[in-house]
Amino acid sequence: MRVETLGDGRPEIAVVGGIHGDEPAGVRAVERLMADRPEVARPVKLVVANEEAIERGERYVEADLNRSFPGRADGRSHEIRLAHELGEELRDCVTLALHTTQSYGGMFALVDEVRELAREVCPRLSIDAVVETGHAEGRIFEVAPETVEVECGYQGSDTATENAHRVVREFLAATGALPDEGAPRQADLPVFRLGDPVPKAAAEEYEVFVENFEEVVAGETIATADGEPVIAEEDFHPVLLSAYGYEDVFGYTAERVGTLSD
């Protein structure tokens, strides 16, 4: 793990890239800040998290870091130990964690629940939606509850890298570390509450036929696994749904619960 600080004093703001080693956009955005070293009004901690996985170009070394929190100093796996170290670095910080996905080309935020931080920061980000995950064991929210995760676009794409650069600066402006450049507030960002996963049977080929965040109606064909249809059992909004993003699920169901201004 690589950690640097912008500005003087103890940081209460953090930006993290590289929680997953095969998602380079966030790493590039953090490293660009490390190189540019902009003048900040509040000190900021910059973290490149799973350096070993990044070097390998793999999601993780032994276990998914974003399912390993709070971790242990004497943990049996690389990621369990790293989760403990990262948790110590992020303690008491308002944190932006950068990710990419195989399911959606735009940007959206994930929070454990919509609280003051989400209502203040998310409208000032170039995102399309906010997703409440609820309590998800092992995620970064276990150690840094004041965290906004942002999915910055398709994994490995140049667009995701540019999105990550932009959303970092927007986040730092929203938290008072960089000047507010007058970006408009999005008062009516839709909010979705994450539900159950959509199971994926073992197969060689998968297809997905629905769009993330667009309502699916019960009875609609969501996807196929080796040509066998997967049918929606009830109405829902897909989130993180893709053919090959996860090994054993297509993604998740979600319910639209309103907007940030509700």
N, C-alpha and C positions, 0 to 999 in steps of 0.2 A: 504494500500500500504506500502510495506517495501522497504526502500532505504538505501544502504550502499555504501561507497566509498573505493576503493583501491588506495593507494598512497596518496600523499600530494598535496594540491592545488585544484583549481577549475576544475572539470572534463569537458572535451570537448568530451569525448567518453562515450557512454552508452550502456548497454546490458539489454534488457527487456524480461522477461518471464511472463507467466500467464496473458496475455491480455484476453485470454479465459480460464475459470476456469476448463474446461474439457480436457486441453492439458498439461499434466504434464511434458513432456520432457523438455520444456524450463524452467519451474520452477526448476526442478532438476539441470539443468545445471548452472543456476544462483546461486542456493543455494550451489552448490559444490564450485563455485568460492568464495562465501562468507565464506565458511568453510576453504578452502585451502589458501586463501589470498596470491596469488603469488605476487612476487615483480614485479612492473610495472614501465616502463620508463615514462609513462604518466598517470595521474590519470584517473580512470574509475569509472563511476557511475553504480551500479548494482541495478536493480529494479525488485521486484516481485509485479505485478500490482494489479490484482483483487483478493485480499486475500479472500474476502467473497465468491466469486464464486468458488475459488479453494477449500475452506473448504467444500462447498456443492457438489463439483464435477460436477458442471453445467457450461455450456458455459457462462452464465451471470446471474445476479440477476434480473434485470428489462429490460435491453436493451443491445444489442451487443456493447461492449466497442469500438470495431474497426469500428463502424458506428456512434460513438457519439462525435467525435472530431469536433470542439475545446472544446466543453463542456461549462459549466457555473458553477461558484462557488455556485450559488443559484439554481442550476438545480433541476428539480422535481424528477429525478430518481437517483439512486445510481451511475449508469454508467455515466450520464451526469456530475455529480459533480466530479467523479473520472477522467474523461477525462480532465477536467480543471486542476486538480492537477497534473496529469501525464504530461500534456502539459507544465506546469511550470517547472517540473523537467527536461524535455528533451530539453527545449529551448536552441538553439545554440549548441546542441550536435550532433555529428555523431553517429548514433544509429543503433544497430542490434536488431531487434524484432524477437523472436523465436516463431514459430507456428508448428502445425502438421495438418495432413489432413486425410480424409478417402479415398482419390483418388489416392495416388501415394506413392510408397515405398521409392523412392530416395529423393534427396534434390533439390530444385530449389529456386531461389530468385525472389522477386517481388520488383519493384521500380516504382515510379510514372512515371519517364521517364529516359532513359539512359543519364546520364550526367557524369561528371568527376569522381564522387564518384563510380558509378557503374563500370566504365572502369578501375579504379584503384583497387577496392576491390574485385569485383566478380570473376575475373580470379584466385584469390588466395584462393577461397573457393571450397570445395568439392561438387560442385553443377553440375547439368546436364543442366540447362538452366536458362535464365533470362526472366522474364515476365514484360512488361511495362503495368501498369494498366491505365495510363492516369489519368485525374482528377476524383477521386472517392470520392464523398462527404462523410464526416464523418470518413475517415480513418486516421491513424496516420500521414500520410504525410501532413495533414492540419496543424499540430503543429510542426512537425519535418521533414521538407522536405529532409534533408540529412539522410534518413533512408533506410536501406536494410532489408526487411522482408525475412526470410528464412523458408520455409516449410521443416521440418526435417524428414519427413517420416510418417508412419501410426500412427494415434492417439492411444496412450496407449501402444505402442510397446517398447520393450527394445532397438531395433535398433534405433528408433527415439531418445531415450535418449542418446545413444552413439553418434549418429549423431550430436545432439545438443551440447554435450561436445566438439566434434571435431571442429565444425564450429565456436563456440565462440572463441576458441584459435586461429583459423585461422584468424578470423576477428580482434582480438586484435593484432596479429602479423602484419596484413596488415595495421593497423592504427598506428603502432609504439609503442603500449603499452607493447607487449611481444616480445621477440627475434624472428626474422625470422628464422625458422628452415629449410629453403631451400625448402619449398613445391613448386612443379612446377607450373608455370602459365598456365592457360587454355586460350590460345589466341583466340580460335575460338568457344567460347560458343555461342550456338544459342540464338537469341533474338526473342521473340514472343510478339505481341501487342494484348492485351485483347480486345475482341469484345463483342457481345451481349450474354446475358444468354441463355441457352437452357431450355425452359419452361418444367415443369413437372406437368402433370395433377394429380389430386387427385386419389389415388389408394392405395391398400393394399400391393401390391408387385411390386418391380421394379428390372429390370436387365439392366446392361450396357454392351455393346459388343465391345467397342472401347478402345484403349489405349491412355492415355494422352500423348500429344506432337506428336503422330503419325497421319499423314494426313488422314482425312476422305473425301471421295469423295461424291459429290451430288448423292442422291438416295440410299446411304448406310443406313442400319438400325443401328441407334445409340444405341437404348435402347428399352425397353418395359415397359409399365405401365399396370399391370394386363393383360399381354399378348398382349396388343395393341402396334404395332410398332411405334417408333418415327423415322422418316426418315429425313436424312440430306437434307436441301433444297439447299445447296451450299457446295463447298469444304471448309474445315477449319481444324484447329488443335485443339483438345480438351485440355482444361486446367481446373483443379479442377473438373473434371467430375467423378461423382460417383453415386451409386444408392441411398444412404441415407445421404450424407453429408449435403445437404440443404433441407429445407422443400418444397420449391416451384420451384426450378430449379435443373436440373441435374448438372450443372456447366456452363462453358463458352466456347464460340468459341474464337479462336485466329488466327491471321495471323503471319506466320513466316516472319520476316522483314530483316533478315540477321544475322550477328554475331557481337560480341563486337569489333572485330578487323576491321569491315567495316568502 
